[in-house]
Amino acid sequence: MQSPRASTSHGLNPLSFSKARRRYFLKATSLASLTLLGSAGLAGCGFRFQVRQQTLSFQRVLILNESANAVTQGLNQLLQEQLTSLYGVKMVTQRADAQLVIRLQKSKLETVAVGFSSAGRPRELEVRASLYARLENAVGDLVQPAALLELRRTYSVNDSEVLAAAESERFQIENITRDLQQQLLRRLVRIQSLANPVRSPSP
C-alpha cells in the first residue's frame, strides 16, 4: 500500500514549499544586508541621499507684492514656504528688519486665444504671465540686476466643457507660478553678498 503524500490544494509538497520560502527569505535578507552595507559605505564617504540645501547669504527677507494677481499671490506664498522650510529664512514685515527685499513689480497675467476652429471659435488658449523681480538690500540698492520673468502655457478648449476649460486655465497658472518660483529661487541662491550693490535702471 502506497503511503499517503501530504499535498496542498495546488498539489505542492508543504515541505518543499517551506524550503523554497526559506531560500527566498535568506536571499532577501542577504540583499537587504548588502543594501544597508552599501548605504553605510556611501554615507561614510560623504554621499547623502537627501541633498542638503545651500546656505544663503541672508536670513531675513521681506517680500513686496506690488501688483497682486493670481500668479504673484501664489508666488509670494510659495517663496515664503520654500525659504522658511528649506533654508531657515525668517520672513519679516518691515524693511528695517530685512536683509533682502524681494519686490514683485509690473506683473501681468492674461489669457489670449491663439487657435480658432473653422467657425471662428477659440480652440486654443494661451496663459501669459510676466513680472519684474527686484532684489534689494535694506537701503534699496539692487544686489542683482532687475530681471524680467516671463512664461507662457497653451491649452485646448471645448465650447461644451466650460468647467473643464476653467480648470485647465487654473492648472496652467499653477504650473507657471511654480516655474517662476524656481527661477527666482535660483537667483536668490546666486546672491553672494548684500554689501556690493549693482547699478541697474528701474524697470
LOLO-231043 format. One line per 4 residues: number of its first residue (from 1); their letters; for each residue x, y, z of N, C-alpha, C. Coordinates in pm, whole numbers, plus 50000, padded with zeros to 5 digits. Example, Ala and Ser with C-alpha at 12.3 -4.5 7.8 and 13.67 -1.06 7.14 Angstrom:
<margus>
1 = as = 51319:49431:50780:51230:49550:50780:51320:49670:50780 ~ 51285:49775:50708:51367:49894:50714:51290:50003:50787
</margus>
This chain:
<margus>
1 = mqsp = 50085:49880:50000:50000:50000:50000:50087:50124:50000 ~ 50059:50215:49912:50140:50335:49898:50105:50433:50008 ~ 50209:50483:50075:50186:50576:50186:50134:50707:50130 ~ 50037:50766:50203:49980:50892:50153:50083:51001:50156
5 = rast = 50078:51089:50058:50169:51203:50050:50090:51330:50077 ~ 50143:51408:50171:50075:51533:50203:50084:51626:50083 ~ 49978:51696:50059:49977:51789:49946:49890:51909:49980 ~ 49917:52017:49912:49834:52137:49926:49723:52130:49826
9 = shgl = 49636:52229:49829:49526:52231:49733:49575:52248:49591 ~ 49703:52294:49575:49760:52312:49440:49854:52199:49404 ~ 49857:52089:49488:49941:51976:49455:50087:51995:49492 ~ 50120:52088:49582:50258:52112:49621:50286:52045:49754
13 = npls = 50408:51994:49767:50451:51935:49892:50479:52045:49992 ~ 50416:52046:50112:50439:52153:50209:50584:52164:50250 ~ 50654:52050:50255:50793:52053:50297:50878:52127:50195 ~ 50856:52090:50065:50935:52157:49961:50897:52304:49952
17 = fska = 50768:52335:49973:50724:52474:49969:50790:52552:50082 ~ 50800:52492:50200:50863:52558:50314:51011:52584:50287 ~ 51078:52486:50225:51219:52506:50190:51235:52621:50091 ~ 51144:52628:49994:51153:52735:49895:51137:52870:49961
21 = rrry = 51044:52875:50057:51024:53002:50126:51145:53040:50208 ~ 51209:52938:50269:51329:52968:50348:51441:53020:50259 ~ 51457:52958:50139:51560:53004:50047:51532:53148:50003 ~ 51403:53176:49976:51367:53312:49936:51395:53412:50048
25 = flka = 51361:53374:50173:51383:53462:50287:51531:53491:50307 ~ 51616:53383:50296:51759:53402:50313:51816:53492:50204 ~ 51768:53473:50081:51815:53556:49971:51776:53702:49991 ~ 51648:53724:50032:51601:53861:50055:51678:53926:50168
29 = tsla = 51706:53849:50275:51780:53904:50388:51921:53943:50346 ~ 51984:53859:50263:52119:53890:50216:52119:54017:50133 ~ 52020:54032:50046:52013:54152:49964:51991:54276:50049 ~ 51905:54262:50153:51881:54377:50241:52007:54415:50316
33 = sltl = 52084:54313:50359:52208:54340:50431:52307:54413:50341 ~ 52317:54367:50214:52408:54432:50122:52366:54577:50096 ~ 52235:54599:50088:52185:54735:50067:52222:54826:50182 ~ 52204:54776:50306:52239:54855:50424:52388:54882:50429
37 = lgsa = 52468:54780:50397:52613:54800:50398:52654:54902:50292 ~ 52590:54893:50174:52621:54989:50069:52583:55130:50107 ~ 52467:55145:50174:52424:55277:50218:52519:55333:50321 ~ 52563:55246:50414:52656:55291:50516:52788:55333:50454
41 = glag = 52832:55258:50351:52957:55293:50285:52948:55426:50214 ~ 52833:55450:50147:52815:55576:50078:52809:55691:50177 ~ 52740:55668:50290:52733:55774:50390:52870:55803:50447 ~ 52951:55697:50463:53085:55715:50518:53175:55794:50427
45 = cgfr = 53151:55788:50296:53237:55861:50203:53182:55999:50170 ~ 53078:56041:50242:53027:56176:50225:52904:56187:50138 ~ 52856:56077:50082:52737:56079:49997:52611:56093:50082 ~ 52516:56175:50037:52389:56191:50106:52276:56172:50007
49 = fqvr = 52178:56086:50044:52064:56064:49957:51976:56188:49950 ~ 51966:56263:50059:51889:56385:50059:51985:56502:50045 ~ 51966:56579:49939:52058:56689:49912:52042:56796:50019 ~ 52152:56834:50078:52149:56940:50178:52139:57075:50108
53 = qqtl = 52046:57158:50155:52025:57286:50091:52143:57380:50118 ~ 52173:57461:50018:52282:57556:50029:52247:57667:50127 ~ 52346:57711:50205:52325:57822:50296:52320:57952:50217 ~ 52219:58034:50244:52203:58160:50173:52282:58270:50243
57 = sfqr = 52305:58378:50170:52383:58489:50225:52294:58586:50302 ~ 52170:58550:50327:52077:58634:50402:51985:58543:50482 ~ 51930:58596:50590:51843:58517:50676:51712:58587:50711 ~ 51695:58711:50670:51570:58784:50696:51523:58849:50566
61 = vlil = 51400:58815:50525:51351:58856:50393:51215:58923:50404 ~ 51199:59028:50326:51070:59094:50309:51029:59081:50163 ~ 50906:59034:50137:50853:59025:50001:50747:59132:49983 ~ 50767:59217:49882:50671:59322:49849:50603:59287:49718
65 = nesa = 50475:59256:49723:50398:59223:49604:50326:59349:49559 ~ 50380:59417:49459:50331:59549:49422:50225:59548:49312 ~ 50197:59434:49255:50091:59425:49153:50026:59288:49165 ~ 49942:59275:49265:49888:59143:49301:49795:59087:49194
69 = navt = 49817:58961:49160:49725:58883:49079:49744:58736:49120 ~ 49679:58645:49050:49684:58505:49089:49826:58449:49090 ~ 49909:58495:48995:50046:58445:48987:50133:58499:49099 ~ 50132:58631:49118:50219:58689:49221:50174:58650:49361
73 = qgln = 50044:58634:49382:49997:58589:49513:50045:58447:49542 ~ 50032:58360:49442:50081:58224:49460:50232:58220:49474 ~ 50302:58304:49396:50447:58310:49402:50494:58357:49539 ~ 50427:58456:49594:50458:58506:49728:50449:58394:49831
77 = qllq = 50341:58319:49826:50320:58211:49922:50424:58100:49905 ~ 50450:58060:49781:50548:57954:49756:50687:57994:49802 ~ 50725:58118:49773:50858:58165:49814:50872:58162:49966 ~ 50770:58209:50036:50777:58208:50181:50791:58066:50235
81 = eqlt = 50713:57973:50179:50719:57834:50225:50856:57773:50199 ~ 50911:57794:50078:51039:57735:50043:51154:57796:50122 ~ 51154:57927:50135:51264:57994:50205:51266:57957:50354 ~ 51150:57945:50414:51147:57912:50557:51173:57764:50582
85 = slyg = 51114:57676:50502:51128:57533:50529:51261:57475:50481 ~ 51313:57522:50367:51436:57464:50312:51561:57537:50356 ~ 51550:57667:50379:51670:57746:50407:51670:57812:50545 ~ 51563:57796:50620:51557:57853:50753:51551:58004:50756
89 = vkmv = 51503:58065:50648:51495:58211:50640:51374:58260:50718 ~ 51388:58373:50782:51278:58434:50856:51213:58541:50771 ~ 51080:58536:50759:51007:58635:50683:50971:58750:50777 ~ 50997:58874:50734:50969:58992:50815:50869:59081:50742
93 = tqra = 50815:59179:50813:50713:59266:50755:50758:59411:50741 ~ 50877:59442:50791:50929:59578:50783:51064:59578:50712 ~ 51084:59676:50624:51210:59686:50552:51328:59699:50647 ~ 51310:59771:50757:51419:59792:50852:51468:59662:50914
97 = daql = 51382:59559:50914:51420:59430:50973:51477:59332:50870 ~ 51473:59369:50743:51511:59276:50636:51656:59293:50594 ~ 51718:59181:50558:51848:59184:50492:51830:59188:50341 ~ 51724:59124:50293:51695:59121:50150:51548:59155:50129
101 = virl = 51522:59240:50030:51384:59275:49993:51359:59224:49852 ~ 51254:59143:49837:51214:59092:49705:51091:59170:49661 ~ 51107:59247:49555:50996:59328:49504:50944:59267:49374 ~ 50817:59229:49375:50750:59175:49257:50673:59289:49193
105 = qksk = 50719:59333:49075:50667:59454:49013:50608:59428:48876 ~ 50518:59517:48836:50464:59521:48700:50425:59382:48650 ~ 50354:59311:48734:50312:59176:48697:50190:59182:48605 ~ 50191:59096:48504:50079:59084:48411:50038:58938:48399
109 = letv = 49908:58917:48395:49853:58783:48376:49734:58795:48282 ~ 49741:58726:48168:49633:58733:48071:49618:58600:47998 ~ 49497:58577:47950:49467:58458:47871:49423:58504:47733 ~ 49493:58454:47629:49470:58500:47492:49439:58381:47402
113 = avgf = 49341:58399:47313:49309:58294:47215:49416:58294:47106 ~ 49475:58176:47082:49580:58165:46980:49545:58065:46870 ~ 49434:57993:46886:49390:57898:46784:49239:57900:46773 ~ 49187:57888:46650:49043:57901:46628:48993:57785:46541
117 = ssag = 48865:57752:46559:48801:57650:46477:48760:57711:46343 ~ 48706:57626:46254:48661:57676:46123:48545:57774:46138 ~ 48475:57765:46251:48364:57857:46276:48410:57985:46345 ~ 48540:57996:46366:48593:58118:46427:48590:58118:46579
121 = rpre = 48563:58003:46640:48559:57995:46785:48696:57955:46840 ~ 48733:58006:46958:48864:57971:47016:48876:57822:47042 ~ 48987:57765:47000:49014:57623:47026:49141:57605:47111 ~ 49228:57705:47107:49348:57703:47190:49364:57837:47261
125 = levr = 49391:57830:47390:49414:57950:47469:49555:57946:47525 ~ 49612:58064:47544:49747:58074:47599:49745:58165:47722 ~ 49795:58111:47832:49810:58190:47954:49949:58254:47951 ~ 49953:58386:47967:50079:58459:47964:50099:58531:48097
129 = asly = 50213:58511:48155:50246:58575:48283:50384:58638:48273 ~ 50397:58757:48330:50527:58824:48332:50534:58911:48457 ~ 50656:58932:48505:50677:59023:48619:50824:59061:48626 ~ 50850:59172:48687:50987:59213:48718:51017:59176:48862
133 = arle = 51133:59121:48883:51177:59087:49018:51299:59172:49052 ~ 51287:59253:49157:51398:59335:49206:51444:59280:49340 ~ 51572:59253:49350:51631:59203:49473:51717:59314:49532 ~ 51674:59366:49645:51737:59483:49703:51788:59454:49844
137 = navg = 51887:59531:49886:51929:59524:50025:51839:59615:50110 ~ 51871:59631:50236:51783:59702:50328:51765:59850:50293 ~ 51863:59909:50225:51855:60052:50192:51805:60075:50049 ~ 51764:59970:49980:51704:59985:49848:51797:59970:49730
141 = dlvq = 51925:59936:49754:52018:59915:49643:52001:59775:49586 ~ 52010:59765:49454:51999:59634:49389:52119:59547:49423 ~ 52093:59420:49452:52202:59326:49473:52220:59234:49352 ~ 52124:59243:49259:52132:59180:49127:52056:59269:49029
145 = paal = 52091:59265:48902:52012:59341:48805:51866:59298:48807 ~ 51776:59393:48793:51634:59360:48789:51607:59266:48673 ~ 51524:59164:48696:51501:59060:48594:51355:59058:48552 ~ 51334:59047:48421:51200:59025:48368:51179:58874:48356
149 = lelr = 51080:58822:48427:51047:58679:48422:50919:58662:48342 ~ 50923:58576:48242:50807:58554:48155:50786:58405:48131 ~ 50660:58364:48128:50626:58225:48095:50491:58222:48023 ~ 50477:58121:47935:50351:58102:47863:50315:57955:47863
153 = rtys = 50184:57928:47869:50134:57792:47862:50010:57790:47773 ~ 50003:57691:47681:49891:57680:47588:49809:57555:47620 ~ 49677:57566:47608:49590:57452:47632:49469:57459:47539 ~ 49409:57343:47513:49292:57335:47424:49163:57353:47503
157 = vnds = 49060:57402:47434:48931:57425:47498:48820:57366:47412 ~ 48707:57343:47478:48590:57289:47410:48469:57369:47456 ~ 48390:57416:47361:48276:57501:47396:48179:57432:47491 ~ 48169:57301:47482:48071:57228:47563:48125:57193:47701
161 = evla = 48251:57225:47728:48312:57190:47857:48370:57316:47921 ~ 48281:57404:47963:48324:57531:48020:48401:57509:48150 ~ 48350:57420:48236:48417:57394:48364:48555:57335:48342 ~ 48568:57246:48245:48698:57185:48215:48796:57291:48167
165 = aaes = 48748:57386:48087:48835:57492:48038:48884:57579:48154 ~ 48794:57610:48247:48834:57690:48363:48935:57615:48449 ~ 48917:57485:48464:49011:57405:48541:49147:57398:48471 ~ 49146:57389:48339:49271:57387:48264:49347:57518:48282
169 = erfq = 49275:57628:48279:49340:57758:48299:49403:57766:48438 ~ 49329:57723:48539:49381:57726:48676:49506:57639:48687 ~ 49503:57523:48623:49618:57431:48627:49740:57495:48561 ~ 49721:57563:48449:49833:57627:48380:49891:57742:48464
173 = ieni = 49804:57817:48530:49851:57926:48616:49934:57871:48732 ~ 49890:57760:48789:49966:57699:48898:50103:57652:48849 ~ 50108:57593:48730:50236:57549:48674:50329:57667:48649 ~ 50275:57774:48594:50355:57894:48569:50409:57949:48700
177 = trdl = 50326:57952:48802:50368:58004:48932:50483:57923:48989 ~ 50474:57791:48981:50582:57706:49032:50711:57726:48953 ~ 50699:57742:48821:50819:57763:48739:50884:57898:48771 ~ 50803:58001:48788:50857:58131:48825:50925:58127:48961
181 = qqql = 50866:58053:49052:50927:58038:49184:51065:57975:49174 ~ 51078:57871:49090:51208:57806:49074:51310:57901:49010 ~ 51267:57980:48912:51357:58078:48851:51407:58179:48955 ~ 51315:58226:49037:51352:58327:49137:51439:58267:49246
185 = lrrl = 51411:58143:49286:51494:58077:49387:51638:58061:49338 ~ 51654:58028:49209:51790:58015:49156:51864:58147:49163 ~ 51793:58258:49142:51857:58389:49153:51895:58419:49298 ~ 51810:58380:49391:51839:58405:49532:51961:58326:49578
189 = vriq = 51973:58202:49531:52087:58118:49570:52217:58176:49518 ~ 52212:58247:49404:52334:58301:49344:52383:58430:49410 ~ 52303:58486:49500:52346:58609:49568:52464:58578:49659 ~ 52576:58641:49635:52696:58618:49714:52712:58720:49826
193 = slan = 52668:58842:49802:52688:58946:49902:52579:59051:49889 ~ 52539:59109:50002:52443:59219:50002:52513:59353:50016 ~ 52645:59351:50026:52721:59472:50057:52765:59549:49932 ~ 52765:59483:49814:52814:59547:49693:52703:59557:49590
197 = pvrs = 52619:59659:49602:52504:59670:49511:52546:59694:49368 ~ 52460:59651:49276:52485:59674:49134:52402:59795:49091 ~ 52437:59852:48979:52364:59966:48927:52284:59921:48805 ~ 52155:59925:48819:52068:59881:48709:51946:59971:48707
201 = psp = 51904:60017:48588:51788:60106:48583:51662:60036:48628 ~ 51571:60110:48688:51443:60052:48731:51363:60013:48610 ~ 51284:59905:48621:51202:59861:48507:51092:59959:48478
</margus>
